[in-house]
Amino acid sequence: MHFNILITEPIDAAGVSYLTSRGYAIKWGSGISEAVVAKEIQGCDAILTRNAVITEKIMRASKSLKVIAMHGVGVDNIDVEAATRLGIQVTNAAGSNAISVAEYTIGLLLDLSRNICIYDTQLKQGNWSVRNHIGADLSGKNLGIIGMGAIGSLVAQKAFAGFGMRVLGYSRRSRPDTAYAQITTDLETVVRQADFLTLHVPAVPATRGMIDAHILSMMKPGAFLINTARGEVVDEHALIQALEEKKLAGAAVDVFQGEIPPLDHPLIQMPNVIATPHTAAFTAESIARMAQYAAVGVDEVLSGKPISHPVNHPKKTADASAVMRDDAHLVYACVQTH
């Protein structure tokens, strides 16, 4: 059976070759606005996306849409609830970027503890005396990890085995300790003891704004915060205030609320903040894995195979959802022509 796949943005050749070798026809998108995607998805059975916001309107624009595959792990740009209601499977590339994000987090951990960015910037401005800004060893320090999934677990392993850190992990579900970390469901216990606190949770209702003024006030004076998860997990105003008032020694931020921050954003301007443009997962290897994992998700759904990384569990059959979308499409078309 012939299937059409809309890919909204360029992806690595690994994903493209995986789909074409299995006979899928690829339609390349020309933009990621709702209007463009809603138009281009018509007649497609699947959509593979990176940054496009996939709304219910987009889903209803194709009567044959069966799967939305995310090129990455976070799916906050997809209306998963609507997809579930319409009988559309959502998949992601879970695990594809775990190594890359974990290694990046360790890099930020080293940078914060040893002032590497500060030394670099100041020396290039002729300030040799910046060397008197003394750093700290990681060995023996407490690393708090919020979220003990694939990434958090890898960070724990690398910090414990590589630097001799004491690792405390927070998980929303009860789970046993590992060889690398003590794990608890008590968030405050982790926050209060951490010399470095790193975040590895998705942006879901339960986690949005979880690192607020109250939680930040519990952190040790002189502690550091690292966020390579999602900007929405942190109350940015509270973090800025904690940094301005020197309650925290510094922070490393790879993600921001609303994704792209303005140039005058305080977290970009502060000298005790390392700010990077959502690049923790950006390695050649990770990008190839994300493309291939997303492509595999498309193939698994369309070919009826077991799904490796399901995000949702649609209750309606594909046929029923197709009828629902067909009716909605006709109504929408009538509205547009009157």
HUCORCOR-V397586 format. One record per pair of residues at least 6 apart in sequence whose ideal C-beta (glycine too) atoms are under 6 Angstrom apart, sorted by sequence separation. I is the first residue (numbers start at 0). J is the second residue. D is the distance in whole Angstrom. If there is no record, write none. Layout:
BEGIN
{{I;J;D} {I;J;D}}
END
This chain:
BEGIN
{{40;46;6} {58;64;6} {110;116;6} {158;164;4} {176;182;5} {200;206;5} {241;247;5} {266;272;5} {82;89;5} {144;151;5} {159;166;5} {226;233;6} {267;274;5} {299;306;5} {121;129;4} {158;166;6} {174;182;5} {266;274;6} {67;77;6} {79;89;5} {144;154;6} {28;39;5} {118;129;6} {144;155;6} {155;166;5} {173;184;6} {77;89;6} {168;180;4} {170;182;5} {166;179;6} {4;18;6} {53;67;6} {166;180;4} {167;181;5} {168;182;4} {252;266;5} {36;51;5} {142;158;5} {40;57;6} {74;91;6} {169;186;5} {43;61;5} {114;132;5} {4;23;5} {6;25;6} {31;50;6} {37;56;6} {41;60;6} {44;63;5} {72;91;5} {31;51;4} {37;57;5} {40;60;5} {41;61;5} {114;134;5} {159;179;4} {169;189;4} {2;23;5} {3;24;5} {4;25;5} {5;26;5} {6;27;6} {7;28;4} {33;54;6} {36;57;5} {40;61;5} {44;65;5} {45;66;5} {46;67;5} {47;68;5} {49;70;4} {71;92;6} {72;93;6} {113;134;4} {147;168;4} {235;256;6} {66;88;5} {67;89;5} {68;90;5} {69;91;4} {112;134;6} {142;164;5} {167;189;5} {210;232;6} {215;237;6} {249;271;4} {250;272;5} {251;273;4} {252;274;5} {253;275;5} {3;26;6} {5;28;6} {37;60;4} {55;78;5} {64;87;6} {112;135;5} {147;170;5} {156;179;5} {209;232;6} {210;233;4} {211;234;4} {254;277;5} {7;31;5} {52;76;5} {53;77;5} {54;78;6} {138;162;6} {140;164;6} {141;165;5} {142;166;5} {143;167;5} {144;168;5} {145;169;5} {155;179;4} {190;214;6} {207;231;5} {230;254;4} {253;277;6} {112;137;5} {137;162;4} {138;163;4} {155;180;4} {167;192;6} {212;237;4} {222;247;6} {223;248;6} {229;254;5} {230;255;4} {231;256;6} {55;81;4} {191;217;5} {206;232;5} {208;234;5} {211;237;5} {215;241;5} {223;249;5} {224;250;4} {225;251;5} {226;252;5} {227;253;5} {230;256;4} {239;265;5} {253;279;5} {58;85;6} {137;164;6} {190;217;5} {202;229;4} {221;248;5} {242;269;6} {190;218;6} {194;222;6} {195;223;5} {196;224;5} {197;225;4} {198;226;5} {200;228;6} {226;254;6} {58;87;6} {199;228;6} {202;231;4} {198;228;4} {5;39;6} {198;232;6} {5;40;5} {147;182;6} {5;43;4} {3;42;6} {3;43;5} {3;44;6} {4;45;5} {5;46;5} {6;47;5} {7;48;4} {8;49;5} {2;44;4} {7;51;4} {143;189;4} {151;199;4} {101;150;5} {150;199;5} {100;150;5} {104;154;5} {143;193;3} {141;192;5} {97;149;4} {101;153;4} {105;157;5} {141;193;5} {227;279;4} {97;150;5} {101;154;5} {141;194;5} {142;195;5} {143;196;4} {144;197;6} {145;198;5} {146;199;4} {140;194;4} {146;200;4} {94;149;5} {145;200;6} {97;153;6} {10;70;6} {108;195;6} {104;197;6} {111;223;5} {107;225;5} {104;227;5} {75;202;5} {100;227;6} {73;201;6} {111;249;6} {111;251;6} {107;251;4} {116;273;5} {110;273;6} {103;279;4} {100;279;4} {100;280;5} {99;280;5} {99;282;5} {96;280;4} {99;285;4} {96;285;5} {95;288;4} {95;289;4} {92;289;5} {95;292;5} {92;292;4} {92;293;5} {90;296;3} {88;300;5} {93;308;4} {91;308;5} {71;289;6} {90;308;5} {70;289;5} {91;310;5} {89;310;4} {89;311;5} {70;293;5} {68;293;4} {88;313;6} {86;313;5} {68;296;4} {83;311;5} {68;297;5} {86;315;4} {83;313;5} {66;297;6} {86;317;5} {79;311;5} {66;300;4} {86;320;3} {65;300;6} {85;320;5} {74;310;5} {47;293;5} {47;297;6} {45;297;5} {65;317;6} {62;321;5} {62;324;5} {62;325;5} {59;324;5} {59;327;5} {13;287;4} {17;291;6} {11;286;5} {11;287;5} {14;290;3} {18;294;5} {13;290;5} {14;291;5} {17;294;4} {21;298;6} {13;291;4} {11;290;4} {14;293;6} {10;290;4} {14;294;4} {2;301;5}}
END
